[in-house]
Amino acid sequence: MIRDIRKVFNEKDHFGDFLGYHLEKIEEGYAETTLTLKEKHLSPAARAHGGVVASLIDFAMGAASCSTLKENELLATIEMKVNFLEVLMVGDAIRANASVLFRGKSTITTEAKVFEGTRLVAVGLGTFKVYPVKP
């Protein structure tokens, strides 16, 4: 069952709008998200801030996880680990590919790989808590 993540949450994604990431593809247990890095994404070192890349990873893994939810379920990130492998700069277009590794009754474990072109620039591993929607 593929669940449209736009219907999972009733509120606008203000943070996603601010960062500028986009959901490009979603299949059951899989999602691809993209972001083109801008000046607002830079750290004081004039490189992409790690929090921006981590946010893209979290969004991608969350989208992949949402695709496995039942109608009466929501989820929240409860743990995430990111390894930053390469430096990113303004203008770099990055893509996060996320996959569900394990779908349990109350948790979902996911992984994501971030690419700039064919260059692997970051990897992430996350756990999401599945909980029932309150009426």
ABEGO torsion letter per residue (X at the ends): XBBBAAAABABBBAAAAAAGBBBABBBBGBBBBBBBBBAAABBAAGBBBAAAAAAAAAAAAAAAAAAABBAABBBBBABBBBBBABBBBBGBBBBBBBBBABBBAABBBBBBBBBBEABBABBBBBBBBBBBBBX
